[in-house]
Amino acid sequence: MKVTVIGTGFVGVVSAAIYASFGNEVIGLDIDENKIKLLEKGQVPFYEPNLQDLLLEQQAGGNLKFTTSYEEAIKEAEVIIIAVGTPSAPDETADLRYVFASAKSLAPYIKENAIVVIKSTVPPDTLEQTIAIIKEVTNTKFYGASLPEFLREGSAVHDTMNPDRIVIGAEDDFVFSKLEELHSSLKAPVVRCRIASAQMAKYTANSYLATRITFINEIANLCEKNGADINEVIQAIGYDKRIGPQYWYPGLGYGGSCFPKDVKELAAYSRSVGESGNLLNHVNEINKERIHRLLEKFAAEIGGFANKTVAVLGLSFKPNTDDMREAPSTKIIPYLSEQGATIRSYDPMAKYVALPTDHQEQFSTIQEACENVDVILSVIEWPEIVGFDFGTVKNNKEQFFIDCRNQFDAEKLKGQGYKYFGIGRG
Ligand SMILES: NC(=O)c1ccc[n+]([C@@H]2O[C@H](COP(=O)([O-])OP(=O)(O)OC[C@H]3O[C@@H](n4cnc5c(N)ncnc54)[C@H](O)[C@@H]3O)[C@@H](O)[C@H]2O)c1
């Protein structure tokens, strides 16, 4: 099958490489010339485990090409997959301008019976608007579909090869069959549904997971008032099959390229349809304040951050990615800087681009970042950080260890001389 993926970001590159690995002829298209130049040379422009090898393999096999030319990418394509970004607009709705721009650009070249598929996360009604934009330019008969993407950065290749389900929103049997055929190499249930249901399913999944994080943080706040330990509470509730032991992350709240913007969009959507009391509005507000609230609490516990040297460990929004979109570090470092702290940061992959006023320096090892600091702030649970022996960097002065993800053995750190603070450990 001839497939074109528009937008070669995280989702686009992973999807293009995997569809190529199924034996399809795939073209990845982007307006970012630098990105396409790198991809043409077989270089992934971001860090994602296992993607580099897959990309090189598919390019060498001749199944995968990249271009900036809409004409070249669209004129033969049977399936056109839109995977451009949908960031938050200032009013917190999803900014759909890249989706609509791609529709306008592809329209002149679309071939008879091509299927335009939206993989980007978009609110209900977006596919209809996209189809209308294309129809303004061409009389060629084409179809539309929604194919939401559920991969997670950091395990994107694995997730795409082993999806929990494929969700296809469409109106025609031809479209369902063709998109099922495209995914026939995967062993996953296919949910055939209405277009609006497919679009809502993606927002529902992300909003539910974000709400679960917010929920356990709210419980962690209460544990701190009464001597309970949130990790023990999670273990206790996890045995209940209705609740389950997985996906409990008490900590700094949710971040990253998707959850914040998707909750914001669904909250904004709820307001636009007269449901302004919707729970997601509260989840959004709680999460926005979460990091500041915790930093203020930690500051009170350690006598303030002013004039302290702080090691900030883990800058990306989660382990195994260099993605800094809505990463906690992007709020923590400016806060510490404002408080008058000196920051020594470390991340295995991500880079923090400091403001000129920041007293912040990034180091290439954990040892260097922790050298003679007053506070160690472990933000993201990269295995390398969690596995590090902090006894080797303990000095003779009073030192605080702030464990933002409850990843460490509190007793061990206390035994090494640190004053330990975690989340929801009363
Ligand atoms: N990143 C994730 O983990 C993830 C997971 C599931 C779903 N999604 C959704 O997938 C979509 C893409 O996310 P992403 O993280 O890959 O985005 P991204 O920002 O990494 O990449 C988007 C790409 O689209 C390109 N682009 C923008 N306008 C274009 C145009 N008119 N023509 C061609 N290319 C254009 C950009 O140059 C960029 O390379 C979003 O809607 C997102 O919500 C993302």
The ligand as an SDF file (V2000), in Angstrom:
LIG
                    3D

 44 48  0  0  0  0  0  0  0  0999 V2000
    4.1140   12.4870   21.2510 N   0  0  0  0  0  0  0  0  0  0  0  0
    3.3170   11.5390   21.7320 C   0  0  0  0  0  0  0  0  0  0  0  0
    3.6720   10.7840   22.6400 O   0  0  0  0  0  0  0  0  0  0  0  0
    1.9380   11.3460   21.1480 C   0  0  0  0  0  0  0  0  0  0  0  0
    1.2210   10.1860   21.4320 C   0  0  0  0  0  0  0  0  0  0  0  0
   -0.0600   10.0150   20.8850 C   0  0  0  0  0  0  0  0  0  0  0  0
   -0.6050   11.0300   20.1110 C   0  0  0  0  0  0  0  0  0  0  0  0
    0.1010   12.1600   19.8690 N   0  0  0  0  0  0  0  0  0  0  0  0
   -0.4840   13.1970   19.0210 C   0  0  0  0  0  0  0  0  0  0  0  0
    0.0960   13.1070   17.7310 O   0  0  0  0  0  0  0  0  0  0  0  0
    0.2350   14.4150   17.1630 C   0  0  0  0  0  0  0  0  0  0  0  0
    1.6840   14.6650   16.7980 C   0  0  0  0  0  0  0  0  0  0  0  0
    2.4350   14.6680   18.0060 O   0  0  0  0  0  0  0  0  0  0  0  0
    4.0290   14.6840   17.9920 P   0  0  0  0  0  0  0  0  0  0  0  0
    4.4660   14.6010   19.4040 O   0  0  0  0  0  0  0  0  0  0  0  0
    4.5100   13.6950   17.0090 O   0  0  0  0  0  0  0  0  0  0  0  0
    4.2720   16.1680   17.4190 O   0  0  0  0  0  0  0  0  0  0  0  0
    5.6460   16.8650   17.0420 P   0  0  0  0  0  0  0  0  0  0  0  0
    5.4850   18.2810   17.4430 O   0  0  0  0  0  0  0  0  0  0  0  0
    6.7900   16.0710   17.5700 O   0  0  0  0  0  0  0  0  0  0  0  0
    5.6920   16.7730   15.4470 O   0  0  0  0  0  0  0  0  0  0  0  0
    4.8000   17.4180   14.6160 C   0  0  0  0  0  0  0  0  0  0  0  0
    5.4720   17.5790   13.2500 C   0  0  0  0  0  0  0  0  0  0  0  0
    4.5210   18.1230   12.3270 O   0  0  0  0  0  0  0  0  0  0  0  0
    5.2230   18.9880   11.4440 C   0  0  0  0  0  0  0  0  0  0  0  0
    4.2860   19.8810   10.7730 N   0  0  0  0  0  0  0  0  0  0  0  0
    3.6140   20.9440   11.2860 C   0  0  0  0  0  0  0  0  0  0  0  0
    2.8420   21.4920   10.3470 N   0  0  0  0  0  0  0  0  0  0  0  0
    3.0110   20.7750    9.2120 C   0  0  0  0  0  0  0  0  0  0  0  0
    2.4700   20.8520    7.9070 C   0  0  0  0  0  0  0  0  0  0  0  0
    1.5830   21.7870    7.5630 N   0  0  0  0  0  0  0  0  0  0  0  0
    2.8780   19.9490    6.9760 N   0  0  0  0  0  0  0  0  0  0  0  0
    3.7810   18.9790    7.2950 C   0  0  0  0  0  0  0  0  0  0  0  0
    4.3200   18.8760    8.5210 N   0  0  0  0  0  0  0  0  0  0  0  0
    3.9410   19.7470    9.4740 C   0  0  0  0  0  0  0  0  0  0  0  0
    6.2060   19.6940   12.3530 C   0  0  0  0  0  0  0  0  0  0  0  0
    7.2580   20.2950   11.6190 O   0  0  0  0  0  0  0  0  0  0  0  0
    6.6650   18.5440   13.2580 C   0  0  0  0  0  0  0  0  0  0  0  0
    7.8040   17.8870   12.7330 O   0  0  0  0  0  0  0  0  0  0  0  0
   -0.3310   15.3860   18.1930 C   0  0  0  0  0  0  0  0  0  0  0  0
   -1.6760   15.6390   17.9030 O   0  0  0  0  0  0  0  0  0  0  0  0
   -0.2260   14.6120   19.4920 C   0  0  0  0  0  0  0  0  0  0  0  0
   -1.1760   15.0080   20.4430 O   0  0  0  0  0  0  0  0  0  0  0  0
    1.3750   12.3470   20.3480 C   0  0  0  0  0  0  0  0  0  0  0  0
  1  2  1  0
  2  3  2  0
  2  4  1  0
  4  5  1  0
  4 44  2  0
  5  6  2  0
  6  7  1  0
  7  8  2  0
  8  9  1  0
  8 44  1  0
  9 10  1  0
  9 42  1  0
 10 11  1  0
 11 12  1  0
 11 40  1  0
 12 13  1  0
 13 14  1  0
 14 15  2  0
 14 16  1  0
 14 17  1  0
 17 18  1  0
 18 19  2  0
 18 20  1  0
 18 21  1  0
 21 22  1  0
 22 23  1  0
 23 24  1  0
 23 38  1  0
 24 25  1  0
 25 26  1  0
 25 36  1  0
 26 27  1  0
 26 35  1  0
 27 28  2  0
 28 29  1  0
 29 30  1  0
 29 35  2  0
 30 31  1  0
 30 32  2  0
 32 33  1  0
 33 34  2  0
 34 35  1  0
 36 37  1  0
 36 38  1  0
 38 39  1  0
 40 41  1  0
 40 42  1  0
 42 43  1  0
M  CHG  2   8   1  16  -1
M  END
$$$$
